[in-house]
Amino acid sequence: MNDLLSPMLLPETSWVRRAAHRHWLAAQGRRLLRFAQASRMEGGFGALGRDGKLPANAEADGILTARWCILSQWPPCKAFPAACPSSITA
């Protein structure tokens, strides 16, 4: 992973730079992507209920769909195949 954090802004000894934190961060990203996959539906992405499932009357939401499209192209997300819309199945 490239270190995009300036040493002037964040000391080399910061916990943010530790491998354990980066592993945790990657695991959290994968967990959130797995959770959010349930929002995929015909025409885009919909809002999930508190149970993590699409409600029966769910409709595709433009804002959520735009967020998924943008995030799937964000370089750090490309490390997670589940972030790519083509790999998300309804």
Secondary structure in CASP SS format (residue, H / E / C, confidence):
PFRMAT SS
TARGET T0000
AUTHOR 0000-0000-0000
METHOD secondary structure of the structure
MODEL  1
M C 1.00
N C 1.00
D C 1.00
L C 1.00
L C 1.00
S C 1.00
P C 1.00
M C 1.00
L C 1.00
L C 1.00
P C 1.00
E C 1.00
T C 1.00
S C 1.00
W H 1.00
V H 1.00
R H 1.00
R C 1.00
A H 1.00
A H 1.00
H H 1.00
R H 1.00
H H 1.00
W H 1.00
L H 1.00
A H 1.00
A H 1.00
Q H 1.00
G H 1.00
R H 1.00
R H 1.00
L H 1.00
L H 1.00
R H 1.00
F H 1.00
A H 1.00
Q H 1.00
A H 1.00
S H 1.00
R E 1.00
M E 1.00
E C 1.00
G C 1.00
G E 1.00
F E 1.00
G C 1.00
A C 1.00
L C 1.00
G C 1.00
R C 1.00
D C 1.00
G C 1.00
K C 1.00
L C 1.00
P C 1.00
A C 1.00
N C 1.00
A C 1.00
E C 1.00
A C 1.00
D C 1.00
G H 1.00
I H 1.00
L H 1.00
T H 1.00
A H 1.00
R H 1.00
W H 1.00
C H 1.00
I H 1.00
L H 1.00
S H 1.00
Q H 1.00
W C 1.00
P H 1.00
P H 1.00
C H 1.00
K H 1.00
A H 1.00
F C 1.00
P H 1.00
A H 1.00
A H 1.00
C C 1.00
P H 1.00
S H 1.00
S H 1.00
I C 1.00
T C 1.00
A C 1.00
END
